[in-house]
């Protein structure tokens, strides 16, 4: 009996993922983290994380805490995760309209943050 291609593909991807994790672990152990401030860094009035939580910190900086930390991320996550269900219920055209509305809303928020950060500083 021949091997199923899906099982063979899963084995290859699992081995590749293990090698990738070992490579990332090696890189993480090789370099020292640079946490702290330098003398050349400009002083800031708020703490800024240089990794993935930056957009959430910007939301918290410019919006009230309940809106920036809870309402907007929950609406975005619920909208994106509920999109397949909405497409099944409402049809493909409505699903595309809802996705484009969420996309335009996120882009408008990002543009507003960029303009506010660069214009009003």
C-alpha positions in Angstrom: 0.0 0.0 0.0 1.4 3.4 -0.9 2.0 6.1 1.6 -0.5 8.9 1.9 1.0 12.1 0.6 -0.5 14.1 3.5 1.2 11.9 6.1 4.5 12.2 4.2 4.1 16.0 4.0 3.3 16.2 7.7 6.5 14.2 8.6 8.6 16.6 6.4 7.1 19.7 7.9 7.6 18.3 11.4 11.2 17.6 10.9 11.7 21.0 9.3 10.0 22.7 12.2 12.3 20.9 14.7 15.4 22.1 12.8 14.0 25.6 12.6 13.3 25.7 16.4 16.8 24.3 17.1 18.3 27.1 14.8 16.2 29.8 16.6 17.3 28.4 20.0 20.9 28.5 18.9 20.6 32.1 17.8 18.8 33.1 21.0 21.6 31.6 23.1 24.3 33.2 21.0 23.2 36.8 21.3 22.8 38.9 24.4 19.5 40.8 24.7 19.9 44.6 24.7 17.4 45.7 27.3 17.8 49.1 28.8 18.5 52.6 27.6 21.5 54.2 25.8 22.9 57.7 26.1 22.0 58.4 22.5 18.4 57.4 22.8 15.8 60.2 23.0 13.9 60.4 26.3 10.3 59.3 26.1 7.5 60.0 28.4 6.0 56.5 28.1 7.5 53.1 28.0 7.8 51.7 24.5 8.4 48.0 23.9 10.4 47.3 20.7 8.6 44.1 19.9 5.1 43.0 18.9 3.2 44.9 21.7 3.9 48.3 20.1 0.6 48.7 18.4 -1.3 47.8 21.6 0.8 50.4 23.5 -0.1 53.0 20.9 -3.8 52.1 21.3 -3.4 52.6 25.1 -1.5 55.8 24.6 -4.0 57.6 22.5 -7.3 56.1 23.5 -9.1 55.5 26.8 -7.9 52.3 28.4 -11.1 50.4 28.0 -11.4 51.3 24.4 -7.8 50.8 23.4 -7.0 47.7 25.4 -10.4 45.8 25.3 -12.9 47.1 22.8 -11.0 47.6 19.6 -8.8 44.4 19.8 -11.8 42.3 20.7 -13.8 43.7 17.8 -11.0 43.1 15.4 -10.4 39.5 16.6 -14.1 38.7 16.7 -14.7 40.2 13.3 -11.8 38.3 11.6 -12.6 35.0 13.4 -16.3 35.3 12.7 -15.9 36.1 9.0 -16.2 32.5 7.8 -19.5 32.1 9.7 -20.7 35.4 8.3 -19.8 34.3 4.7 -21.8 31.1 5.2 -24.8 32.9 6.6 -24.9 36.1 4.6 -23.2 35.1 1.4 -19.8 35.8 -0.2 -20.6 39.4 -1.2 -21.5 40.4 2.4 -18.5 38.6 3.7 -16.3 40.6 1.3 -17.9 43.9 2.3 -17.5 43.1 6.0 -13.8 42.2 5.5 -13.2 45.3 3.6 -14.9 47.4 6.2 -12.7 45.9 8.9 -9.6 46.4 6.7 -10.4 50.0 6.1 -11.1 50.6 9.8 -7.8 49.1 10.8 -5.9 51.1 8.1 -7.7 54.3 9.2 -6.7 53.7 12.8 -3.1 53.1 11.8 -3.0 56.2 9.6 -4.6 58.3 12.4 -1.9 57.0 14.9 0.9 57.8 12.4 -0.4 61.3 11.7 -1.0 62.0 15.3 2.5 60.7 16.3 4.3 62.7 13.6 2.1 65.8 13.5 1.5 66.6 17.1 4.9 65.9 18.7 
